[in-house]
Amino acid sequence: MEVRVDDTLIRSSRSNNSRELELWPSLPLEAWEDTYATLHMWTQIVGKIRLVQAPWVNHSWHVTLYVTARGLTTSPIPHGERTFQIDFDFIDHRLLIKTNDGAIKTMALQPRTVADFYQDLMSNLWQLGLEVKIHTMPNEIISAIPFDKDHIHASYDAEYANRFWRALVQADRVLKEFRSRFVGKCSPVHFFWGSFDLAVTRFSGRKGPEHPGGIPNCPDWVTREAYSHQVSSCGFWPGGGTIPYPVFYAYAYPEPNGFDAVPIHPGNAYYDSTMREFLLPYDVVRNAESPDTVLLEFLQSSYEAAANLGDWNRPALEREEDDHRRIKALQPTV
């Protein structure tokens, strides 16, 4: 498959020409671990700015970032009667701070320490009249270093930052297709900067047991509110720790009996007993003849395992396939 955009030839990841832009790019963890670690901290700083300014929304949905046609965005953030937005641009490699009164500040995305990025961003906000203070300790990180004291993480490989964003673009697109099949309560497709993953979560409508908490540098009450109800969640994560490669994942909370033993499609998917999640290597998807089909098969089969074993009222929560097709067919005439 190929697409031509402004004389730039774009092929699928199955092309043998590495100089052509891959729709599903290669993203080996070992090639960009240092950039990953630095970018993780930068997104946490930006995410925490949204956290302190936005009204609290159930399950912490007010803190997330969203995939855009150029990178990641906070979406509009309130500041008194003003509004501002912070965008990561992974094409021109800039961070943009834009306000509703037309002001704009730009920062280069380039090798620099987390401390330097933090100081520069906060200074730019203050120059725009946006006085914001955040808690400087990173969340969900075991050996966390306060942002203003982190002179260790300072890498930025523009090529791999761009590849990561392009992988997010594809994951975001397919996850939104999967989300459209559900008519019950469901989260947006959004990027959690704490865990550095893109996720979408479906809810059965029933309350769940109190979550035990224990996530590093994250208050237990936040985790318990996030998992206050029975869920089936899935998403994309670039990997780390015991998982040395990017993966798509799916899990249920609370996990119903027998969930770990259900055969999930495709056959390359497996259950990780440490993470208590089904995992599908990203490379299995990107190298498939039809990546969308393979990924949707994984998302659907893992959801069905959670919903069937968890006794969800599926007829009330899911859009019937015929209705789904009919609505899609009508879209061009709306």
Protein Blocks (a to p, Z undefined) as FASTA:
>chain_A
ZZdeehiacddfkbcblkbccfbacfdfklmmmmmmmmmmmmmmmmmmmmmmpccdehhl
mmpccddfklccebjadehjbccdddddfklopaddddfkopacddddddddfklmmmmm
mmmmmmnopacdddfbdehifbdcdfklmckbocdcfklmmmmmmmmmmmmmmmmmmmmm
pcbdcddddddfklopacddddehiacdddeehiehiafklmmmmmmpccddddddebeh
jlgcdcdddddddddehklmpccddfkbccdfklopacddfklmmmpmblmlmmmmmmmm
mmmmmmmmnopafklmpccfklmmmmmmmmmmZZ
